[in-house]
C-alpha cells in the first residue's frame, strides 16, 4: 500500500492535497483521482475546471501521473 497525493492545478492556481490517500496500485490511484475531479466539478462554484489537472504524487513529492479534468468534462468547443 502506498500513500499518494492528489494535487490540482491550472495555469493560475494550485490546490495542494495535504492528507493524501492510501492506495494499493495505479488503478486505485487513477480511480481516486477521478473521484477528486468529480467532487470538485460538482461543487457549487463558477470555476471552469476544463483547464485543471490532477497531479498524482508519491510521498516524496514525485509525480506519478497526471490526469486532465477535460478527460472527464470534455473539451470546450
Secondary structure, DSSP 8 states (H G I E B T S, - for coil): -EEEEEEEE-SS-EE--SS-EEESSHHHHHHHHHHHHHHHHHSS----GGG-EEEEEETTS-EEEEEETHHHH----
